[in-house]
Amino acid sequence: MKKTGFLFLVMLAGRVAAVAQTMPEKLRISGVYPHLAVFNDHSKTPKADDGTIAYKNAYGDGGECGIGAIVPWAGKLWMVTYSPHKPQGSSDKLYSITPDLVQTIHPESIGGTPANRMIHKESDQLIISNYFIDKKGGIRTIPFSTMPGRMTATARHLTDPADKVYFYDMEGMLYEVNVHDLAVNKLFHKPVPGWHGKGAYTSQGLLVIANNGEEAVFKLDPAALKAGTLPKNKEEMGALASWDGTGWKIVERKQFTDVTGPGGIYGAPDDKSPLWSIGWDRRSVILKLLDGGQWYTYRLPKATHTYDHRGGWYTEWPRIREVGNGKMLMDMHGMFYDFPKTFSCANSAGIRPVSTHLRYIPDFCSWNGKLVLSTDETTILENPMAGRAVSNLWFGSFDELKEWGTPNAWGGPWVNDTVKAGMPSDAFLVNGREGKVLHLVHKAPTPVTFTIEVDKAGNNHWQIYKTITVGAGGYGYFIFPESFSANWVRFKTDKNCVASAYLYFNGRPNHTAIADPVFAALAGAADKAPFNASYIRPAGHNTNLQVLPFIHAKATYREVNEKLEYLKPAADSTVQMNRLMPVKKDFDTDAASVIVTDKTGTFRLPKGDAAYDQPFAGQWPRGRRELESERLMLNAHGSFYEIGREAGYKAMRPVTTHNKKIMDFCTWRGLLVLSGTKANAAPDGHYFSDGANGLWFGAIDDLWKLGKPRGEGGVWKNSDVKAGKPSLPYLMTGYDKKTVTLSADKTVTITLEVDVDLNGWQTYQQIKVPAGKTIMHRFPSGYSAHWIRAVADRDCKATVWLKYE
């Protein structure tokens, strides 16, 4: 009997082992598991006739499906999704994921627009959204009927931290909740100005809250405020404010998001622990420090302008958070920073840029040996090319982030600001960057001397590094040598004036001009062989990807499921796809360059491969499309550019020059999907097909690996030029090696002007061009501005040609 049982167990064990060996692993592509994608109910979202919805009117479920918070707890990864503006709940869910990546939707889910999370040490509970989760995974919920709001932060209590916590809502409501019986007490309805609340944290006897917008949700009576007033000027947007339990104070009337400290989601370890908050204004990113009861201000550059908006809508919960092994990561305005847990006034050293990114990231954490990023990705906000909103998680490592975008960025402490003589600017980060160029501008009628001071060790000890005199009402630049090393830099002037001090950082490119082998399936722009091209779209009627071939494909309408299997559905959506997805050329070209126009102006961009001058098999590649929530990607003449919905073309940045036949593109289930593959492409982990048609699948930040931005073109090419009339602006930011050649049919002086801070033009250099001669100028290594243009001093026929390598 025992022997038989033993043999049975051996046989059973062998059978189980055999099953385990043959069980397919869960599909993972570029750090994304498609089966973990999250959706909500979009059926009640009000839409316009064209299928789009405006952000302000997106009050139904499913306008977006962001993952607002993720926290490891009770052996699982917990997360919540959100729809826009749902203070009374929505179809969004509370999820948990096991270490073997099994996802559970919990029946206690009440939805809403949550992004708050905190671990309450004394009661051993995870608080996420309105849920209280004990160490065994038991869930209790505060209903919205008891505590309505879009919960954005949970913080430790000032006087009873063992038994109570604070909940902060986006519209400004502040509650205190008993963690044992979940009794709710509303403390304030709207204590301070600013809207679109984001962060809250308790330290040094203060509760500090952050608002990152100034678009009112309801009419606000200024007399009802406990501190502060309605905005007095355009600079006053959002607020950072503190409460000591008796009274409120405004710390700064700017747009702020996260508020935290070295204790992270557990709260401050003691009452002396420093507190940090991140925000921004038109100049740069702001890092506020509360240390020893005093506030200090530091500034960092922006990697992108896509987050800039008066309402704060395009800046969803950037964080400073621990990501394993005691390491902290900061994410702000499209840039990852290595952030030291020791950051304080006496020790401000160690903040270092890691990379830029395209993914829109509400939260991140370390779990199960991986760095995990959440997203707010595919939305239907003004985006009819997506059928429903969907987001997912990315699993990877800290080191993998370094393979994303080169940490190019810009910003400064002064932009056209009134400056007092001898008064130092805020400290500005210069640690860990290469190719630093400082732009100095002033409007004084006499020369101004700028003094550059540095804090080398991050110990608040400042010393003079250099002085630079800029002529009357003039512009000058200074390129820091490669040997330059410091943590912070600041500036002074020798007289009262209106001045700008603005820096550009050009890191050594993370990638060359050669595309990574993961893109082997994509057809090259100049390839003559047949290729496949399809319209692609996240479906609205289910969770599949809709695919409609339109070039060199015998296949008909198909759908792709979470296993990346091609299906022939019962319902054929060919008519729908043809109605929603036709491609129109979103840019123009002339002999000189690409030309784009939107509400912010008309601009010129470099050209890529000459093959883009004509359509491919009679079809133009798609130009503009939203890939991340409220962010557009422009595919123009072989390059991708990131475009902010509000910031527009004026504030665009280049991402990659691919020179591929990318005919359409979208995000779906957390994946980037590209159409335009070789007809003979082979499966390689990124290419999936049904034999007749195939697509490329990866992640959006794979785009950096397609090749560094490059190209060439002109502001003029044998153009008839009028004296004193500037050319159109030509993109300059984000490119590596830059040269310009100039020629004309008459002897002429051509002035090259640069727009450094999107605030006006400065003279870079005047170049005399003899008739019939070609003059070549190489821009100094590290020099950059956002735009460049040319002005001639007489009528002529001229060429000004820029080449970016």
C-alpha positions in Angstrom: 0.0 0.0 0.0 2.7 2.4 1.0 4.8 1.4 -1.9 2.0 1.8 -4.4 1.2 5.2 -2.9 4.9 6.1 -3.2 5.0 5.1 -6.8 1.8 7.0 -7.4 3.4 10.1 -5.9 6.5 9.6 -8.0 4.4 9.2 -11.1 2.3 12.2 -10.1 5.4 14.3 -9.4 6.8 13.3 -12.7 3.5 14.2 -14.4 3.4 17.6 -12.7 7.0 18.2 -13.6 6.3 17.3 -17.2 3.3 19.7 -17.2 5.5 22.5 -15.7 8.2 22.0 -18.3 5.7 22.2 -21.2 3.6 25.0 -19.8 4.2 28.1 -21.9 5.7 31.1 -20.1 3.5 34.2 -20.0 4.2 36.3 -23.1 6.5 39.2 -22.3 7.7 41.8 -24.8 10.0 44.7 -23.9 9.1 44.4 -20.2 5.3 44.3 -20.9 3.0 41.4 -20.2 0.0 41.9 -22.5 -2.3 39.8 -20.3 -1.9 42.2 -17.4 -3.4 45.2 -19.3 -6.3 47.0 -17.6 -9.4 48.4 -19.1 -12.5 50.2 -17.7 -16.0 50.8 -19.0 -16.1 53.4 -21.7 -19.7 52.9 -22.8 -21.0 55.8 -20.7 -18.4 58.4 -21.8 -20.1 61.2 -23.7 -18.7 61.7 -27.2 -18.9 64.3 -29.9 -20.1 63.4 -33.4 -16.6 62.6 -34.5 -16.2 60.1 -31.7 -13.9 62.3 -29.6 -14.4 63.6 -26.2 -13.0 66.9 -24.7 -11.0 66.6 -21.5 -13.3 68.9 -19.5 -16.3 66.9 -20.5 -14.8 63.5 -20.0 -16.8 62.8 -16.9 -18.0 59.3 -17.9 -16.1 56.1 -17.3 -13.2 55.2 -19.5 -12.0 58.5 -21.0 -8.6 57.3 -19.7 -7.6 54.2 -17.7 -4.5 55.3 -15.8 -2.9 53.1 -13.2 -2.7 55.6 -10.4 -0.9 53.7 -7.7 1.0 50.4 -7.3 2.2 49.0 -4.0 3.8 45.6 -3.0 1.8 44.3 0.0 0.7 41.0 1.5 2.8 39.0 -1.0 1.2 40.6 -4.0 1.4 43.8 -6.1 -1.7 45.9 -5.6 -2.9 48.6 -7.9 -5.9 50.9 -8.8 -7.0 52.4 -12.0 -8.8 55.7 -12.6 -11.2 57.5 -15.0 -11.1 61.3 -15.3 -13.1 63.3 -12.8 -15.1 60.6 -11.0 -15.4 61.7 -7.3 -18.4 59.4 -6.8 -16.9 56.2 -8.3 -16.6 54.5 -11.6 -16.0 51.1 -13.3 -12.3 51.3 -12.4 -11.0 48.5 -10.2 -8.7 47.4 -7.4 -6.3 44.7 -8.7 -3.8 42.4 -7.2 -1.1 40.4 -9.0 0.6 37.3 -7.7 4.3 36.7 -8.1 3.4 34.2 -10.9 1.5 37.1 -12.6 -2.0 36.0 -12.0 -4.2 39.1 -11.9 -7.3 39.4 -9.7 -10.0 42.1 -9.9 -11.4 42.5 -6.4 -15.2 42.7 -5.9 -14.8 45.4 -3.3 -13.8 47.8 -6.2 -15.6 51.2 -6.2 -13.5 53.0 -8.9 -13.1 56.7 -9.0 -10.0 58.8 -9.7 -7.5 57.6 -7.1 -3.7 57.8 -6.9 -3.2 57.8 -3.1 -1.2 55.1 -1.3 0.4 54.7 2.1 1.4 51.9 4.4 0.2 52.6 7.9 2.8 51.0 10.2 1.0 50.9 13.5 -2.1 49.1 12.1 -0.2 47.1 9.5 -2.5 48.2 6.6 -2.0 49.3 3.1 -4.2 52.3 2.3 -4.8 52.7 -1.4 -7.7 54.7 -2.9 -10.5 54.2 -0.3 -9.4 50.7 0.5 -7.8 49.5 3.7 -5.9 46.2 3.1 -4.6 44.2 6.1 -1.4 42.0 6.1 -3.5 38.9 5.0 -5.0 40.7 2.1 -8.4 41.4 3.7 -10.1 44.5 2.2 -12.3 47.1 3.8 -13.7 50.0 1.9 -14.9 53.5 2.7 -17.8 54.1 0.2 -18.0 57.4 -1.7 -21.3 58.1 -0.1 -19.3 58.5 3.1 -16.1 60.1 1.7 -16.5 61.5 -1.8 -13.6 62.8 -3.8 -10.7 62.1 -6.2 -8.3 60.8 -3.6 -4.8 61.9 -4.5 -2.7 61.4 -1.3 -2.9 59.8 2.1 -0.6 61.2 4.9 0.2 60.5 8.6 -1.8 62.3 11.2 -0.2 65.3 13.1 -1.5 64.4 16.6 -2.8 60.8 16.5 -0.6 59.0 13.9 -1.3 55.6 15.5 -5.0 55.8 14.9 -5.7 58.3 12.2 -4.6 59.3 8.7 -5.4 62.2 6.4 -7.0 61.9 2.9 -6.4 64.7 0.4 -8.7 65.1 -2.6 -8.0 66.8 -6.0 -10.6 69.5 -5.4 -9.0 70.4 -2.0 -11.1 68.5 0.5 -9.1 67.2 3.5 -10.5 64.3 5.6 -9.2 62.5 8.7 -10.0 58.8 9.0 -9.8 56.4 11.9 -7.8 53.4 10.6 -9.6 51.0 12.9 -13.3 51.7 12.5 -13.0 53.8 9.3 -14.9 56.7 10.8 -14.6 59.8 8.6 -14.3 63.4 9.6 -14.2 66.1 7.0 -11.8 68.8 8.2 -11.7 71.3 5.3 -13.6 71.7 2.0 -11.1 74.0 0.2 -8.5 75.5 2.6 -6.0 76.9 0.0 -6.0 78.1 -3.6 -4.8 76.1 -6.6 -6.6 73.1 -8.1 -5.9 69.5 -9.2 -4.4 68.4 -5.9 -1.6 66.0 -6.1 0.5 65.3 -3.0 0.3 65.4 0.8 2.9 64.4 3.4 3.5 65.0 7.1 6.9 65.9 8.7 8.4 68.4 11.1 5.0 69.1 12.7 3.4 70.1 9.4 1.0 68.6 6.9 2.1 69.8 3.5 -0.2 69.6 0.5 0.4 70.3 -3.2 -1.8 71.5 -6.1 -0.5 71.6 -9.6 -3.2 73.5 -11.5 -5.2 76.7 -11.7 -8.3 75.6 -13.6 -11.2 75.9 -11.2 -13.6 73.0 -10.8 -16.2 75.1 -9.0 -16.6 78.8 -8.3 -14.4 79.7 -5.3 -15.2 82.3 -2.8 -11.9 83.9 -1.8 -13.3 84.5 1.7 -13.6 80.8 2.3 -9.9 80.2 1.9 -7.9 79.6 5.1 -4.7 81.0 3.5 -3.8 82.6 0.1 -5.9 84.3 -2.5 -7.0 83.8 -6.1 -4.2 84.2 -8.6 -2.9 87.8 -8.9 -0.9 87.2 -12.1 0.0 84.5 -14.7 2.9 83.3 -12.5 0.5 82.1 -9.7 -0.6 78.6 -10.6 -1.2 75.8 -8.1 0.1 76.0 -4.6 2.3 74.3 -2.0 0.8 74.9 1.4 1.3 73.7 5.0 -1.0 73.2 8.1 0.3 72.9 11.6 -3.0 71.7 13.0 -4.1 75.3 13.8 -3.5 77.4 10.8 -2.6 77.3 7.1 0.3 79.0 5.3 1.1 79.3 1.6 4.7 78.1 0.9 4.8 79.0 -2.7 2.1 79.8 -5.4 3.5 77.5 -8.1 2.5 74.1 -9.5 3.6 71.3 -7.3 3.0 67.5 -7.4 4.6 64.9 -5.1 5.3 65.6 -1.5 7.4 63.0 0.3 10.6 62.3 2.2 13.1 59.5 2.9 10.4 57.4 4.6 8.4 57.2 1.4 5.0 55.7 1.6 5.6 54.7 5.2 5.7 58.3 6.2 8.5 60.4 7.9 10.6 58.2 10.2 10.7 61.0 12.8 9.8 64.7 13.2 13.2 65.9 12.1 13.1 64.1 8.8 13.4 66.3 5.7 10.5 66.8 3.4 10.7 67.2 -0.4 8.2 68.4 -3.0 8.6 68.7 -6.8 6.9 71.2 -9.0 7.6 73.5 -11.9 7.1 76.9 -13.5 7.8 78.3 -17.0 11.5 78.3 -16.2 12.3 74.8 -14.9 11.5 72.0 -12.5 11.4 73.1 -8.8 12.5 71.0 -5.9 11.5 72.3 -2.5 13.2 71.1 0.7 11.8 71.5 4.2 14.8 71.0 6.5 14.9 72.1 10.2 11.7 74.1 9.8 13.1 76.2 6.9 12.2 76.0 3.2 14.9 75.9 0.5 14.5 76.0 -3.3 16.5 74.1 -5.9 15.9 73.9 -9.7 16.4 71.2 -12.3 15.9 71.1 -16.1 12.9 69.9 -18.0 13.4 67.1 -20.6 10.1 67.9 -22.3 7.4 70.6 -22.3 4.5 68.1 -22.8 3.7 68.3 -19.0 3.3 72.1 -19.0 -0.3 73.2 -18.6 -2.1 75.8 -16.4 -4.6 73.2 -15.3 -1.9 70.6 -14.4 -3.8 67.9 -16.4 -0.8 66.7 -18.2 1.3 66.0 -15.1 -0.2 63.0 -13.4 1.5 62.1 -10.1 5.3 62.2 -10.8 7.0 60.7 -7.8 10.1 60.4 -5.7 10.1 56.8 -4.5 12.3 54.0 -3.2 13.0 51.3 -5.9 15.0 48.7 -4.0 18.3 48.4 -2.2 17.8 51.7 -0.6 17.9 53.5 -3.9 15.4 56.2 -4.7 14.2 57.3 -8.2 12.7 60.6 -9.1 10.5 61.1 -12.1 9.6 64.7 -13.2 8.8 66.3 -16.6 10.0 63.2 -18.6 13.3 62.7 -16.8 14.4 60.0 -14.4 16.8 61.0 -11.7 18.9 59.0 -9.3 17.7 60.7 -6.0 19.8 60.3 -2.8 17.9 59.4 0.3 20.2 61.7 2.2 19.1 64.9 0.3 19.1 67.8 2.8 20.4 71.4 3.0 23.8 70.2 4.4 24.0 67.4 1.9 22.4 68.2 -1.4 24.8 66.2 -3.5 24.0 63.2 -5.6 20.9 64.0 -7.7 21.9 62.7 -11.1 19.9 62.3 -14.3 19.4 58.8 -15.6 17.4 59.1 -18.8 14.4 60.7 -20.5 11.3 58.8 -21.3 8.1 58.8 -23.3 6.0 56.7 -21.1 3.5 58.6 -18.9 4.1 57.3 -15.4 1.8 57.8 -12.5 3.6 55.5 -10.1 6.5 53.0 -9.8 8.0 50.6 -7.2 10.3 47.7 -6.7 8.5 44.3 -6.6 9.5 40.6 -7.0 13.1 41.6 -8.0 11.9 44.1 -10.7 11.4 47.8 -11.1 7.7 48.2 -12.0 6.3 51.3 -13.8 2.6 52.0 -14.2 1.2 54.0 -17.0 -1.6 56.3 -18.2 -1.3 55.3 -21.8 -3.9 54.8 -24.4 -6.9 57.2 -24.0 -9.9 58.2 -26.0 -9.6 61.8 -24.9 -9.8 63.7 -28.2 -8.4 60.5 -29.7 -10.9 58.7 -32.0 -8.2 56.4 -33.3 -8.4 54.4 -30.1 -11.6 52.5 -29.3 -11.1 52.4 -25.6 -8.6 53.4 -22.9 -6.0 50.9 -21.8 -2.9 50.9 -19.7 -0.4 48.3 -18.4 2.8 47.8 -16.3 6.4 47.7 -17.4 8.8 45.3 -15.6 12.5 45.8 -15.8 15.5 47.0 -14.0 17.0 50.4 -13.0 19.9 49.8 -15.4 17.5 49.3 -18.3 16.3 52.9 -17.8 19.8 54.0 -18.8 19.1 52.6 -22.3 16.2 55.0 -22.9 16.5 58.6 -24.0 19.7 60.5 -23.6 19.3 62.9 -20.7 19.0 66.0 -22.9 17.1 68.8 -21.1 16.9 72.6 -20.6 15.9 75.2 -18.1 17.2 77.8 -15.8 16.5 80.0 -12.7 15.8 83.1 -14.8 13.8 83.6 -17.9 13.1 87.2 -18.8 13.0 88.0 -15.0 13.6 91.2 -13.1 16.9 90.6 -11.3 18.4 92.6 -8.4 22.1 93.3 -8.4 24.1 90.9 -6.2 21.1 88.7 -5.4 21.8 85.1 -6.2 19.5 83.0 -8.2 18.1 79.6 -7.1 20.6 76.7 -7.2 20.4 74.9 -10.5 21.4 71.2 -11.0 24.5 70.6 -13.2 25.6 67.2 -11.7 26.2 64.3 -14.0 25.7 66.0 -17.3 27.8 66.6 -20.4 27.6 69.2 -23.1 26.5 72.0 -20.8 25.9 75.4 -22.5 24.8 78.5 -20.6 22.8 81.1 -22.4 22.8 84.6 -20.8 20.5 87.4 -22.0 19.7 90.9 -20.5 17.9 94.0 -21.6 20.0 96.6 -19.8 21.2 99.6 -21.9 24.8 99.0 -20.7 26.9 95.8 -20.4 26.0 93.4 -17.5 28.5 91.1 -15.8 27.1 87.8 -14.7 28.9 85.9 -12.0 28.7 82.1 -12.0 29.0 80.5 -8.6 29.2 76.7 -7.9 28.5 74.4 -5.1 30.9 71.6 -5.9 30.3 69.2 -3.0 26.6 69.9 -2.4 27.3 71.3 1.1 25.9 74.8 0.5 29.4 76.2 0.2 29.5 78.5 -2.8 32.5 79.8 -4.7 33.0 82.0 -7.8 33.6 79.9 -10.9 33.6 82.6 -13.6 32.4 86.0 -14.6 31.0 86.8 -18.0 30.2 90.3 -19.3 27.4 90.6 -21.9 27.2 93.7 -24.0 24.3 96.2 -23.8 20.9 94.6 -24.4 22.8 91.5 -25.5 23.2 87.8 -25.6 26.2 85.6 -24.8 26.8 81.9 -24.2 29.4 79.8 -22.4 30.1 76.1 -22.9 31.3 74.5 -19.8 34.5 72.4 -20.4 34.2 68.6 -20.1 36.4 68.8 -16.9 33.7 70.9 -15.2 32.4 69.2 -12.1 29.8 70.5 -9.5 26.5 69.7 -8.1 24.8 73.1 -8.3 25.3 76.4 -10.1 23.8 79.8 -9.4 24.1 83.3 -10.9 24.4 87.0 -9.9 24.4 90.2 -11.9 26.3 93.4 -11.1 23.3 95.6 -11.8 19.5 95.6 -11.7 18.1 94.3 -15.0 15.8 92.0 -16.8 17.8 88.9 -17.5 17.7 85.2 -18.5 20.1 82.5 -17.4 19.2 79.3 -19.2 21.1 76.0 -19.7 21.0 73.3 -22.2 22.3 69.8 -21.5 23.3 67.5 -24.4 24.4 64.1 -23.1 26.4 61.8 -25.3 23.8 59.8 -27.3 22.7 56.5 -25.8 22.3 55.1 -29.3 24.0 55.5 -32.6 22.5 56.0 -36.0 22.1 52.3 -36.5 18.8 50.8 -35.4 18.9 48.1 -32.7 18.4 44.5 -34.1 15.0 44.3 -32.3 13.7 46.3 -35.2 14.9 43.9 -37.9 11.3 43.2 -39.1 10.6 46.8 -40.1 11.0 47.6 -43.8 13.6 50.3 -44.6 12.5 53.5 -46.3 14.6 52.7 -49.4 13.8 48.9 -49.6 12.3 47.8 -52.9 10.9 44.5 -51.6 7.2 44.1 -50.8 6.1 45.0 -47.3 3.0 44.9 -45.2 1.1 47.9 -43.9 -2.1 48.0 -41.9 -4.3 50.4 -40.1 -4.1 49.5 -36.4 -6.4 50.5 -33.6 -7.4 49.3 -30.0 -10.9 48.0 -30.5 -13.8 49.6 -28.7 -16.1 46.6 -28.7 -13.6 44.2 -27.0 -10.0 44.3 -25.8 -8.4 43.2 -29.0 -6.2 45.1 -31.6 -8.0 45.8 -34.9 -5.9 45.3 -38.0 -6.8 46.2 -41.5 -4.2 45.7 -44.2 -4.0 48.3 -47.0 -0.7 47.7 -48.8 0.7 44.6 -50.4 -1.4 42.3 -48.3 -3.9 39.6 -49.4 -5.2 39.3 -45.9 -8.4 41.0 -44.8 -9.6 42.5 -41.5 -8.2 40.7 -38.5 -8.0 41.2 -34.7 -5.1 40.3 -32.4 -5.7 39.1 -28.9 -3.6 39.3 -25.7 -1.5 36.2 -26.8 -0.8 38.1 -30.0 -2.7 35.6 -32.0 -4.5 36.8 -35.2 -8.2 36.0 -35.2 -10.9 36.2 -37.9 -13.8 37.8 -35.9 -17.4 37.1 -36.6 -18.0 40.8 -37.2 -16.0 42.5 -40.0 -15.0 46.0 -39.0 -13.5 47.0 -42.4 -16.0 49.8 -42.9 -15.4 51.2 -39.4 -11.6 51.1 -39.9 -11.8 52.8 -43.3 -13.9 55.5 -41.8 -11.8 56.2 -38.7 -8.3 55.5 -39.9 -7.6 57.2 -43.3 -4.1 58.8 -43.5 -3.7 62.4 -44.4 -0.4 64.0 -44.9 0.2 65.9 -41.6 3.1 68.0 -42.9 4.4 69.6 -46.0 7.8 69.6 -47.7 9.7 71.8 -50.0 13.2 71.7 -51.5 14.6 72.8 -48.2 12.9 70.8 -45.4 9.7 69.5 -43.7 7.2 72.2 -42.7 4.6 71.8 -39.9 1.9 74.1 -38.7 -0.4 74.2 -35.7 -1.8 76.8 -33.3 1.7 77.6 -32.0 3.1 78.6 -35.4 4.9 77.2 -38.5 8.2 75.5 -38.2 10.8 73.6 -40.3 12.3 70.2 -39.5 15.1 68.1 -41.0 14.5 65.6 -43.7 15.5 62.0 -43.6 15.8 59.5 -46.4 14.9 60.9 -49.9 12.4 58.0 -50.3 10.0 59.9 -48.1 9.6 62.6 -50.8 7.1 60.2 -52.4 4.3 57.9 -50.9 5.0 54.2 -50.6 2.9 52.2 -53.0 0.6 55.2 -53.3 0.2 55.6 -49.5 1.7 58.2 -47.2 2.8 57.0 -43.7 0.7 58.3 -40.8 1.9 61.6 -39.4 0.3 62.6 -36.1 -1.2 60.2 -33.6 -1.6 60.1 -29.8 0.5 57.3 -28.2 0.5 58.3 -24.5 -2.3 60.1 -22.7 -2.5 63.7 -24.1 0.8 63.4 -26.0 1.1 63.1 -29.8 3.8 61.5 -31.8 4.7 63.0 -35.2 6.1 60.7 -37.8 7.6 63.0 -40.4 10.1 62.2 -43.1 11.7 59.3 -41.2 11.8 60.8 -37.7 9.5 60.7 -34.7 8.9 63.8 -32.6 7.1 64.2 -29.3 4.4 66.8 -29.3 2.4 68.1 -26.3 -1.3 68.5 -26.8 -1.1 72.0 -25.2 2.6 72.9 -25.9 2.3 72.1 -29.6 5.0 72.1 -32.3 6.7 75.1 -30.8 7.9 73.0 -27.8 8.5 69.7 -29.7 11.5 67.5 -29.2 13.0 64.8 -31.6 12.9 61.2 -30.4 14.5 59.1 -33.1 15.3 59.1 -36.8 14.2 55.6 -38.0 14.2 55.8 -41.8 11.8 52.9 -41.9 8.4 52.4 -43.6 6.4 53.0 -40.5 3.0 53.3 -42.0 0.9 53.4 -38.8 1.5 53.2 -35.0 -0.4 53.0 -31.8 -0.3 51.8 -28.2 -2.3 48.8 -27.0 -2.1 46.7 -23.8 1.0 48.7 -22.8 2.7 47.8 -26.1 3.9 50.0 -28.9 2.6 48.6 -32.2 4.2 49.5 -35.5 2.9 48.8 -39.0 5.3 48.6 -42.0 7.1 45.2 -41.8 9.0 43.3 -44.3 6.9 40.7 -46.2 9.5 38.1 -45.4 10.1 39.0 -41.8 10.7 36.1 -39.4 9.4 35.8 -35.8 12.0 37.2 -33.4 10.0 38.0 -30.2 8.9 41.4 -31.7 7.4 40.4 -35.0 4.1 38.5 -34.9 2.0 37.6 -38.0 -0.7 35.3 -39.3 1.5 34.4 -42.3 0.0 36.9 -44.6 0.4 40.1 -42.6 2.6 41.0 -39.6 3.2 43.8 -37.1 6.0 44.9 -34.8 5.4 44.9 -31.0 7.5 46.4 -28.3 7.3 49.3 -25.8 7.2 53.0 -26.4 10.6 53.7 -24.9 12.1 51.2 -27.4 11.8 54.0 -29.9 15.0 55.6 -28.6 16.9 52.5 -29.9 15.8 53.1 -33.5 18.6 55.5 -34.0 19.6 58.9 -32.6 17.9 62.0 -34.2 19.6 63.2 -37.3 18.9 64.6 -40.7 19.5 67.7 -42.9 17.6 70.5 -44.4 17.5 74.2 -44.9 15.7 77.3 -43.7 16.4 78.4 -47.3 17.5 76.5 -50.4 18.1 78.7 -53.4 15.3 80.8 -52.0 14.4 84.4 -52.8 15.2 86.2 -49.6 14.0 89.6 -48.5 16.3 91.8 -46.5 15.5 91.8 -42.8 12.8 89.1 -43.1 13.5 86.1 -40.8 13.2 82.6 -42.1 10.9 80.1 -40.5 12.3 78.6 -37.3 14.2 75.3 -37.8 14.4 72.7 -35.0 17.8 72.6 -33.2 17.3 70.9 -29.9 18.0 67.2 -29.3 20.6 66.8 -32.1 24.2 65.8 -31.7 26.8 67.1 -34.2 25.6 70.2 -36.0 26.9 72.2 -39.0 25.5 74.9 -41.2 26.6 75.9 -44.7 25.6 79.3 -46.2 25.7 80.6 -49.8 24.2 83.4 -51.8 24.2 85.0 -55.2 25.3 88.3 -53.7 27.7 89.3 -51.0 25.5 89.3 -47.9 25.7 89.1 -44.1 23.5 86.4 -42.7 22.6 86.6 -39.1 21.8 83.3 -37.4 19.4 83.8 -34.5 18.4 81.3 -31.8 15.3 80.9 -29.6 16.7 79.4 -26.5 13.8 79.4 -24.0 10.8 79.7 -26.3 10.7 83.4 -25.2 12.3 85.3 -28.1 15.3 85.4 -30.5 18.9 86.2 -29.8 21.8 86.8 -32.2 24.0 83.7 -32.3 26.5 84.9 -35.0 26.7 87.1 -38.0 28.4 85.5 -41.0 29.6 87.3 -44.1 29.0 85.2 -47.2 30.8 86.3 -50.4 28.9 86.1 -53.6 29.1 82.6 -55.1 31.0 81.2 -52.2 30.0 78.6 -49.6 30.8 79.1 -46.0 30.6 76.3 -43.5 30.2 76.8 -39.8 30.4 74.0 -37.2 28.5 74.6 -34.0 30.7 74.2 -31.0 30.4 70.8 -29.3 27.7 71.0 -26.7 26.0 74.1 -28.1 22.2 73.9 -28.5 19.1 76.0 -28.5 15.5 75.1 -29.3 15.1 76.8 -32.7 17.4 78.5 -35.2 16.5 80.9 -38.0 18.3 83.2 -40.5 18.1 86.8 -41.5 19.9 88.4 -44.5 20.9 92.1 -44.6 19.9 92.5 -48.3 17.7 90.9 -50.9 19.3 87.8 -52.4 18.9 84.2 -53.5 20.4 82.2 -50.6 20.8 78.8 -49.1 21.2 78.1 -45.4 21.6 74.4 -44.9 21.9 72.6 -41.6 23.2 69.0 -41.2 22.7 67.1 -38.0 24.8 63.9 -37.6 
